[in-house]
Amino acid sequence: MLNEILLGGAIATVSGVVGFLISKKITGANFDVYVEQAVAKAKAIENEAQTLLERAKLKAREIEHEAQKAFESAKERARADFAQREDELLRKEQSLKRLIQDEEKNIQNELNRIKAQKVNLERNEKSLASLKKKYEEKIDEAVHTIEHSAGMTQEEAKKILLDKIEEKARGEIAHIVRKYENEARQEGERKANFILAQATSRFAGDFASERLTNLVHLESDELKGRIIGKEGRNIKALETLLGVDIIIDDTPNAILVSSFNLYRRAIATKTLQLLIEDGRIQPARIEEIFKKVSEEFESKILTEGEELIAEMNIGVMHPELMKLIGRLRYRASYGQNALAHTLEVAHLAGIMAAEMGGDPILAKRAGLLHDIGKALTHDMDGNHVDLGAQICRRYNEDEVVINAIYAHHGQQEINSIECGAVCAADALSAARPGARREVLESFLKRVTEIEDIASRHSGVKQAYAINAGREVRVIVNATLVNDDESILMAREIAKEIEERVQYPGEIKVNVIRESRAVEFAK
């Protein structure tokens, strides 16, 4: 095929050259010469083409030979690889056949063993059935013998036997029940002690008993005269407005502010400190400073309540409740600060609820609000339990909180782990040595009752129990009560206190009637 292509190419080339020369020189004078030259060149080209054709044939034969050699080599390699794979498959097939034969032998042995066991079981079942039949026959013989000897039927004997067994079993059951009841009681006590120990060890609050007096430091004793004022005008205005007893004695550079009401005493102390710093101690300035301090305290108790709620991390609470929590700082119960007690109960309840699998956040919230009613008892009638429950219901607190308020005084049953934790924490906080003083609580109750008796009379504006409860100062409306009526009112109040209040010594009733004339210059 290659030879034919090369030959055709050479002939086409020669024909082209001859045609070109003929067309080019056909009209020339030396036509024959050109023809001879063209023929010669054509022959030369033909010879050269023939030579190239021979070389091409030779090259083609060499290429064909090399291709044949490569084909044979590849064929041999494929044949060897195929033989190797065939040998490997044969080996695997033989190995698999041996494994199958071994497994078949094992299966056959297992079948033989199972057949042997089945034969043994059938034999044993037959033997067991025979023994069972003999056993029942022996039992029947024994029952007949017993019935004949005892003079009773089988049913009667069975009933007596079951009654005896039941009686014996009841005693054993009772013994087991008592045993496990004791174990459960011991385990419960151990677990309760563990929880209480965990709670009290993880929270140990400091305790400082509330005093009845605050000390105000003075730069010099000269200020005592300015505080008293001309004819006692300043100290009278201070005690009337602040509702406290200001004690000025021989103590150097100090005066005492005395009152059982912590909030009133704190305001009075701050008012005195600001007046001393200002230097202008006069009735008008006293009223101005007192009003300013009162407003600051109202704002302060709300801020303090907000900070406590944020610190405890118990969620959102109504601002009025936060304000009442802040006010608890200025209340005491049996000599124990109400806010300190509340925080202690909240922390302990949270720890105990977490130990018992309850909700520690809800327990802390209930602990923080369990005595919230104590912040209202000075302003509203009723006990702190009912007042606390009413205010919490008004602001949609959880029922667990309401239950804790009632349950920690035994007015409701404990309905949740969180409520139980609050009650236990309240008992812990109140019962530990040094936490409370019954005498102080009875004293506070007495002076509060004295103030209430005086306040209930018509025409009374304000009533303050001062001088450690040995005096009650009653401020009356001058337009409603005249001088004679004020004397009669003092006598009536003293008589009512004698009838209703238990107290040592005597109580001085001081009715103050004051009128003021106010005019503005324009």
C-alpha positions as CSV (number, residue, x, y, z in Angstrom):
1,M,0.0,0.0,0.0
2,L,2.8,2.4,0.9
3,N,4.7,1.5,-2.3
4,E,1.7,2.3,-4.5
5,I,1.3,5.7,-2.8
6,L,5.0,6.6,-3.3
7,L,4.9,5.5,-7.0
8,G,1.8,7.4,-7.7
9,G,3.3,10.5,-6.2
10,A,6.4,10.3,-8.3
11,I,4.5,9.8,-11.6
12,A,2.2,12.7,-10.7
13,T,5.3,14.9,-10.1
14,V,6.9,13.9,-13.4
15,S,3.7,14.5,-15.3
16,G,3.3,17.9,-13.8
17,V,6.9,18.9,-14.6
18,V,6.6,17.7,-18.2
19,G,3.2,19.5,-18.7
20,F,4.7,22.7,-17.3
21,L,7.7,22.6,-19.5
22,I,5.7,21.8,-22.6
23,S,3.3,24.6,-21.8
24,K,6.1,27.0,-21.2
25,K,8.3,26.2,-24.1
26,I,5.9,24.8,-26.8
27,T,6.2,27.9,-28.9
28,G,10.0,28.3,-28.5
29,A,12.6,27.6,-31.2
30,N,14.5,25.0,-29.2
31,F,11.5,22.8,-28.5
32,D,13.3,19.5,-29.0
33,V,16.1,20.5,-26.7
34,Y,13.7,21.3,-24.0
35,V,11.9,18.1,-24.5
36,E,15.0,16.1,-24.1
37,Q,16.0,18.0,-21.0
38,A,12.5,17.4,-19.5
39,V,12.7,13.7,-20.3
40,A,16.1,13.5,-18.6
41,K,14.9,15.3,-15.5
42,A,11.8,13.1,-15.4
43,K,13.9,10.0,-15.5
44,A,16.1,11.4,-12.8
45,I,13.1,12.2,-10.7
46,E,11.7,8.7,-11.4
47,N,15.0,7.1,-10.3
48,E,15.1,9.2,-7.2
49,A,11.4,8.3,-6.5
50,Q,12.3,4.6,-7.0
51,T,15.1,4.9,-4.5
52,L,12.9,6.6,-2.0
53,L,10.3,3.9,-2.5
54,E,12.8,1.2,-1.8
55,R,13.9,2.9,1.3
56,A,10.3,3.3,2.4
57,K,9.6,-0.3,1.9
58,L,12.7,-1.2,4.0
59,K,11.6,1.1,6.8
60,A,8.1,-0.3,6.7
61,R,9.5,-3.8,7.0
62,E,11.6,-2.8,10.0
63,I,8.6,-1.2,11.7
64,E,6.4,-4.2,11.0
65,H,9.1,-6.5,12.5
66,E,9.5,-4.4,15.7
67,A,5.7,-4.3,16.1
68,Q,5.5,-8.1,15.7
69,K,8.2,-8.5,18.3
70,A,6.4,-6.2,20.7
71,F,3.1,-8.0,20.1
72,E,4.8,-11.4,20.8
73,S,6.4,-10.1,24.0
74,A,3.1,-8.7,25.3
75,K,1.3,-11.9,24.4
76,E,3.9,-13.9,26.4
77,R,3.5,-11.6,29.4
78,A,-0.3,-11.9,29.3
79,R,0.0,-15.6,29.0
80,A,2.3,-15.8,32.0
81,D,0.0,-13.5,34.1
82,F,-3.0,-15.5,33.2
83,A,-1.3,-18.7,34.2
84,Q,-0.3,-17.2,37.5
85,R,-3.8,-16.0,38.3
86,E,-5.2,-19.4,37.3
87,D,-2.8,-21.1,39.7
88,E,-3.8,-18.7,42.5
89,L,-7.5,-19.3,41.9
90,L,-7.0,-23.0,41.9
91,R,-5.2,-22.7,45.3
92,K,-8.0,-20.6,46.7
93,E,-10.6,-23.0,45.4
94,Q,-8.9,-26.0,47.0
95,S,-8.6,-24.1,50.4
96,L,-12.3,-23.1,50.2
97,K,-13.2,-26.8,49.6
98,R,-11.2,-27.9,52.6
99,L,-12.9,-25.2,54.8
100,I,-16.4,-26.3,53.5
101,Q,-15.5,-29.9,54.2
102,D,-14.4,-29.1,57.8
103,E,-17.5,-27.0,58.5
104,E,-19.7,-29.8,57.2
105,K,-18.0,-32.2,59.5
106,N,-18.5,-29.8,62.5
107,I,-22.2,-29.4,61.6
108,Q,-22.7,-33.1,61.3
109,N,-21.0,-33.7,64.7
110,E,-23.3,-31.0,66.3
111,L,-26.3,-32.6,64.7
112,N,-25.3,-36.0,66.1
113,R,-24.7,-34.4,69.6
114,I,-28.2,-32.8,69.5
115,K,-29.8,-36.0,68.4
116,A,-28.1,-37.8,71.3
117,Q,-29.3,-35.1,73.8
118,K,-32.8,-35.3,72.4
119,V,-32.8,-39.1,73.0
120,N,-31.6,-38.5,76.5
121,L,-34.3,-35.9,77.2
122,E,-37.0,-38.1,75.9
123,R,-35.7,-40.9,78.1
124,N,-35.5,-38.5,81.1
125,E,-39.0,-37.2,80.5
126,K,-40.4,-40.7,80.5
127,S,-38.5,-41.4,83.7
128,L,-39.7,-38.1,85.3
129,A,-43.3,-38.8,84.3
130,S,-43.0,-42.2,86.0
131,L,-41.5,-40.7,89.1
132,K,-44.1,-37.9,89.2
133,K,-46.9,-40.5,89.0
134,K,-45.4,-42.5,91.9
135,Y,-44.9,-39.3,93.9
136,E,-48.6,-38.3,93.4
137,E,-49.6,-41.8,94.5
138,K,-47.5,-41.5,97.6
139,I,-48.9,-38.1,98.4
140,D,-52.5,-39.4,98.0
141,E,-51.6,-42.3,100.4
142,A,-50.1,-39.9,102.9
143,V,-53.1,-37.6,102.7
144,H,-55.5,-40.5,103.3
145,T,-53.4,-41.6,106.2
146,I,-53.4,-38.1,107.7
147,E,-57.1,-37.6,107.1
148,H,-57.7,-41.0,108.8
149,S,-55.4,-40.1,111.7
150,A,-56.5,-36.5,112.2
151,G,-60.2,-37.0,111.6
152,M,-60.4,-34.1,109.1
153,T,-60.7,-33.8,105.4
154,Q,-57.9,-32.5,103.1
155,E,-59.6,-29.1,102.6
156,E,-59.9,-28.6,106.3
157,A,-56.3,-29.5,106.9
158,K,-55.3,-27.3,104.0
159,K,-57.2,-24.3,105.5
160,I,-55.6,-24.8,109.0
161,L,-52.2,-25.1,107.4
162,L,-52.6,-22.0,105.3
163,D,-53.9,-20.0,108.3
164,K,-50.8,-21.0,110.3
165,I,-48.5,-20.2,107.4
166,E,-50.2,-16.8,107.0
167,E,-50.0,-16.0,110.7
168,K,-46.3,-16.9,110.7
169,A,-45.7,-15.0,107.4
170,R,-47.5,-11.9,108.8
171,G,-45.1,-11.8,111.8
172,E,-42.1,-12.2,109.5
173,I,-43.5,-9.5,107.1
174,A,-44.0,-7.1,110.1
175,H,-40.4,-7.8,111.2
176,I,-39.1,-7.1,107.7
177,V,-41.2,-3.9,107.4
178,R,-39.9,-2.6,110.8
179,K,-36.4,-3.5,109.7
180,Y,-36.7,-1.6,106.5
181,E,-38.6,1.3,108.1
182,N,-35.7,1.7,110.6
183,E,-33.2,1.5,107.8
184,A,-35.1,4.0,105.7
185,R,-35.5,6.3,108.7
186,Q,-31.7,6.1,109.4
187,E,-30.9,6.6,105.8
188,G,-33.3,9.6,105.6
189,E,-31.7,11.1,108.7
190,R,-28.2,10.5,107.3
191,K,-29.2,12.0,104.0
192,A,-30.9,15.0,105.6
193,N,-27.9,15.6,107.9
194,F,-25.6,15.4,104.9
195,I,-27.7,17.9,102.9
196,L,-27.8,20.3,105.9
197,A,-24.1,19.9,106.5
198,Q,-23.4,20.6,102.8
199,A,-25.6,23.7,102.9
200,T,-24.3,25.1,106.1
201,S,-20.7,24.4,105.2
202,R,-21.0,26.1,101.8
203,F,-22.8,29.1,103.2
204,A,-21.8,30.6,106.6
205,G,-23.3,34.0,107.0
206,D,-22.1,36.5,109.5
207,F,-24.6,37.8,112.1
208,A,-24.6,41.1,113.8
209,S,-27.4,41.9,116.3
210,E,-29.3,45.1,115.6
211,R,-28.8,47.8,118.2
212,L,-31.4,50.3,119.3
213,T,-29.1,53.3,119.0
214,N,-26.8,54.9,116.4
215,L,-23.8,57.0,117.3
216,V,-23.2,60.3,115.5
217,H,-19.7,61.7,115.8
218,L,-19.2,65.5,116.4
219,E,-16.1,67.5,115.6
220,S,-16.4,69.3,118.9
221,D,-18.8,69.5,121.9
222,E,-19.8,73.0,120.8
223,L,-22.1,71.4,118.2
224,K,-24.2,69.9,121.0
225,G,-25.4,73.4,121.9
226,R,-26.3,74.2,118.3
227,I,-28.2,70.9,118.0
228,I,-30.2,71.7,121.1
229,G,-30.8,75.3,120.0
230,K,-32.3,78.2,121.8
231,E,-34.7,76.9,124.5
232,G,-34.4,73.4,123.0
233,R,-36.1,74.6,119.7
234,N,-33.8,72.6,117.4
235,I,-33.7,69.3,119.3
236,K,-37.5,69.5,119.7
237,A,-38.0,70.0,116.0
238,L,-35.6,67.1,115.3
239,E,-37.3,64.7,117.6
240,T,-40.8,65.7,116.5
241,L,-40.0,65.5,112.8
242,L,-37.7,62.4,112.8
243,G,-39.6,60.4,115.4
244,V,-36.5,59.4,117.4
245,D,-35.0,60.1,120.7
246,I,-31.8,62.2,120.5
247,I,-29.6,61.6,123.6
248,I,-27.1,64.3,124.4
249,D,-25.0,63.5,127.5
250,D,-21.5,63.9,128.7
251,T,-20.0,61.5,126.1
252,P,-17.3,63.6,124.3
253,N,-17.8,64.4,120.7
254,A,-20.8,62.2,120.2
255,I,-24.6,62.1,120.5
256,L,-26.9,59.0,120.4
257,V,-30.0,58.5,118.1
258,S,-32.4,56.0,119.8
259,S,-35.4,54.3,118.2
260,F,-36.6,50.7,117.7
261,N,-37.5,51.5,114.1
262,L,-34.4,50.9,112.1
263,Y,-35.6,52.8,109.0
264,R,-36.6,55.9,111.0
265,R,-33.3,55.7,113.0
266,A,-31.2,55.5,109.8
267,I,-32.9,58.5,108.2
268,A,-32.5,60.5,111.5
269,T,-28.7,59.6,111.6
270,K,-28.1,60.6,108.0
271,T,-30.1,63.8,108.5
272,L,-28.0,64.8,111.6
273,Q,-24.8,64.0,109.8
274,L,-25.8,66.3,106.8
275,L,-26.9,69.1,109.2
276,I,-23.6,68.9,111.0
277,E,-21.7,69.1,107.8
278,D,-23.9,72.0,106.6
279,G,-23.6,73.9,109.8
280,R,-27.1,75.5,109.5
281,I,-29.1,73.8,112.2
282,Q,-32.5,75.4,112.4
283,P,-36.1,74.1,112.1
284,A,-36.6,75.2,108.4
285,R,-33.2,73.6,107.4
286,I,-34.0,70.5,109.4
287,E,-37.3,70.0,107.5
288,E,-35.5,70.5,104.1
289,I,-32.7,68.1,104.9
290,F,-35.1,65.5,106.3
291,K,-37.2,65.6,103.1
292,K,-34.1,65.2,100.9
293,V,-32.8,62.3,102.9
294,S,-36.2,60.6,103.0
295,E,-36.4,60.8,99.1
296,E,-32.8,59.5,98.9
297,F,-33.6,56.5,101.1
298,E,-36.7,55.6,99.0
299,S,-34.5,55.6,95.9
300,K,-31.7,53.7,97.7
301,I,-33.9,50.9,98.9
302,L,-35.1,50.3,95.3
303,T,-31.6,50.3,93.9
304,E,-30.4,47.9,96.7
305,G,-33.3,45.6,95.9
306,E,-32.4,45.6,92.2
307,E,-28.8,44.9,92.9
308,L,-29.7,42.0,95.2
309,I,-32.0,40.4,92.6
310,A,-29.3,40.7,89.9
311,E,-26.7,39.2,92.3
312,M,-28.9,36.3,93.2
313,N,-29.7,35.6,89.5
314,I,-33.3,34.6,90.0
315,G,-34.9,36.3,87.0
316,V,-37.2,39.3,86.6
317,M,-39.1,40.7,89.6
318,H,-41.7,43.5,89.9
319,P,-40.1,46.8,91.0
320,E,-42.4,47.1,94.0
321,L,-41.2,43.7,95.4
322,M,-37.6,44.8,94.8
323,K,-38.3,47.9,96.8
324,L,-39.8,45.9,99.7
325,I,-36.7,43.6,99.6
326,G,-34.5,46.7,100.0
327,R,-36.7,47.9,102.9
328,L,-36.0,44.7,104.8
329,R,-32.6,46.0,105.7
330,Y,-34.4,48.3,108.1
331,R,-36.4,45.6,109.8
332,A,-35.3,43.2,112.5
333,S,-36.8,40.0,113.8
334,Y,-35.8,38.8,117.3
335,G,-32.7,40.9,117.0
336,Q,-31.8,39.5,113.6
337,N,-31.7,41.8,110.6
338,A,-34.6,40.8,108.3
339,L,-32.6,41.3,105.1
340,A,-29.6,39.3,106.4
341,H,-32.0,36.5,107.5
342,T,-33.7,36.6,104.1
343,L,-30.5,36.4,102.1
344,E,-29.2,33.6,104.4
345,V,-32.5,31.6,103.9
346,A,-32.3,32.2,100.1
347,H,-28.7,30.9,99.8
348,L,-29.3,27.9,102.1
349,A,-32.6,27.0,100.3
350,G,-30.9,27.1,96.9
351,I,-28.1,24.8,98.0
352,M,-30.4,22.3,99.7
353,A,-32.9,22.3,96.7
354,A,-30.0,21.5,94.3
355,E,-28.8,18.7,96.6
356,M,-32.4,17.2,96.6
357,G,-33.0,17.5,92.9
358,G,-35.2,20.6,93.0
359,D,-35.0,23.9,91.2
360,P,-32.3,26.0,93.0
361,I,-33.4,29.3,91.3
362,L,-37.0,28.9,92.4
363,A,-35.9,27.9,95.9
364,K,-33.8,31.0,96.2
365,R,-36.6,33.2,94.9
366,A,-39.0,31.7,97.5
367,G,-36.4,32.1,100.2
368,L,-35.9,35.8,99.3
369,L,-39.7,36.5,99.4
370,H,-40.7,34.2,102.3
371,D,-40.6,37.1,104.9
372,I,-41.4,40.0,102.5
373,G,-44.5,40.8,104.5
374,K,-42.3,42.1,107.3
375,A,-41.5,45.2,105.2
376,L,-45.3,46.1,105.3
377,T,-46.2,45.5,108.9
378,H,-45.3,49.1,109.9
379,D,-47.6,50.6,107.3
380,M,-50.5,48.0,107.0
381,D,-52.6,46.0,109.4
382,G,-52.3,42.2,109.5
383,N,-49.5,39.7,110.2
384,H,-46.5,39.5,107.9
385,V,-47.5,36.0,106.5
386,D,-50.8,37.2,105.1
387,L,-49.4,40.5,103.9
388,G,-46.5,38.7,102.1
389,A,-48.8,36.2,100.4
390,Q,-51.2,39.0,99.2
391,I,-48.4,41.2,97.7
392,C,-46.8,38.2,96.0
393,R,-50.1,37.1,94.5
394,R,-50.7,40.7,93.3
395,Y,-47.5,40.6,91.3
396,N,-48.1,37.0,90.0
397,E,-45.3,35.1,91.9
398,D,-45.1,31.3,91.5
399,E,-47.4,29.2,93.7
400,V,-44.2,27.6,95.2
401,V,-43.4,31.1,96.6
402,I,-46.9,31.5,98.1
403,N,-46.7,28.0,99.6
404,A,-43.3,28.8,101.2
405,I,-44.7,32.0,102.7
406,Y,-47.5,30.1,104.4
407,A,-45.6,26.8,105.1
408,H,-42.6,28.3,107.0
409,H,-45.1,29.3,109.7
410,G,-47.0,26.0,109.5
411,Q,-50.2,27.5,107.9
412,Q,-50.0,25.2,104.9
413,E,-48.5,21.8,104.1
414,I,-45.2,21.7,102.2
415,N,-46.0,20.9,98.5
416,S,-42.6,20.9,96.8
417,I,-38.9,20.3,97.3
418,E,-38.3,24.0,97.0
419,C,-40.8,24.9,99.7
420,G,-39.3,22.2,102.0
421,A,-35.8,23.7,101.4
422,V,-37.1,27.2,102.4
423,C,-38.7,25.9,105.6
424,A,-35.5,24.0,106.6
425,A,-33.3,27.0,105.7
426,D,-35.6,29.4,107.8
427,A,-35.3,27.0,110.8
428,L,-31.5,26.8,110.3
429,S,-31.1,30.6,110.1
430,A,-33.3,31.3,113.1
431,A,-32.3,28.4,115.4
432,R,-28.5,28.6,115.2
433,P,-26.9,30.0,118.5
434,G,-26.8,33.8,118.7
435,A,-29.0,34.4,115.7
436,R,-32.0,35.9,117.5
437,R,-33.0,37.3,120.8
438,E,-36.5,36.7,122.1
439,V,-36.3,39.7,124.5
440,L,-35.6,42.2,121.7
441,E,-38.6,40.9,119.7
442,S,-40.9,41.2,122.7
443,F,-39.6,44.7,123.2
444,L,-40.2,45.7,119.6
445,K,-43.6,44.3,119.8
446,R,-44.4,46.3,122.9
447,V,-43.2,49.6,121.5
448,T,-45.0,49.0,118.3
449,E,-48.2,48.3,120.2
450,I,-47.7,51.6,122.2
451,E,-47.4,53.6,119.0
452,D,-50.5,51.9,117.6
453,I,-52.6,52.7,120.7
454,A,-51.6,56.4,120.5
455,S,-52.1,56.6,116.7
456,R,-55.7,55.3,116.9
457,H,-57.0,58.4,118.8
458,S,-58.8,61.1,116.8
459,G,-56.7,64.2,115.9
460,V,-53.3,62.4,116.2
461,K,-50.9,63.2,113.4
462,Q,-47.9,61.1,114.5
463,A,-46.9,59.0,117.4
464,Y,-43.3,57.9,118.3
465,A,-42.2,55.5,121.1
466,I,-38.8,56.9,122.2
467,N,-36.3,56.6,125.1
468,A,-36.2,52.7,124.8
469,G,-40.0,52.6,125.0
470,R,-40.2,54.5,128.3
471,E,-41.9,57.5,126.6
472,V,-44.4,58.0,123.8
473,R,-44.5,61.3,122.0
474,V,-47.9,62.1,120.4
475,I,-48.1,65.0,117.8
476,V,-51.7,66.2,117.5
477,N,-53.5,68.5,115.0
478,A,-53.8,71.9,116.8
479,T,-57.0,72.8,114.9
480,L,-58.7,69.6,116.0
481,V,-57.4,69.3,119.6
482,N,-57.3,72.1,122.1
483,D,-55.2,72.3,125.3
484,D,-57.8,70.8,127.5
485,E,-58.5,67.9,125.1
486,S,-54.7,67.2,124.8
487,I,-54.5,66.7,128.6
488,L,-57.6,64.4,128.4
489,M,-56.0,62.5,125.5
490,A,-52.8,62.0,127.4
491,R,-54.7,60.5,130.3
492,E,-56.8,58.2,128.0
493,I,-53.7,56.9,126.1
494,A,-51.9,56.2,129.4
495,K,-54.9,54.3,130.8
496,E,-55.2,52.2,127.6
497,I,-51.5,51.4,127.7
498,E,-51.9,50.2,131.3
499,E,-54.7,47.9,130.3
500,R,-53.3,46.5,127.1
501,V,-49.5,46.5,127.4
502,Q,-47.2,44.5,129.7
503,Y,-44.1,46.6,130.6
504,P,-41.7,47.1,133.5
505,G,-41.6,50.5,135.2
506,E,-43.7,53.4,133.9
507,I,-44.3,55.0,130.5
508,K,-44.5,58.7,130.0
509,V,-47.2,60.0,127.6
510,N,-46.2,63.3,126.1
511,V,-49.0,65.0,123.9
512,I,-47.6,67.9,121.8
513,R,-50.0,70.4,120.4
514,E,-48.4,72.8,117.9
515,S,-49.8,75.5,115.6
516,R,-48.0,77.2,112.8
517,A,-48.7,80.4,110.9
518,V,-47.3,80.4,107.3
519,E,-47.3,83.4,105.0
520,F,-45.5,84.2,101.7
521,A,-44.0,87.6,100.8
522,K,-44.6,88.5,97.2
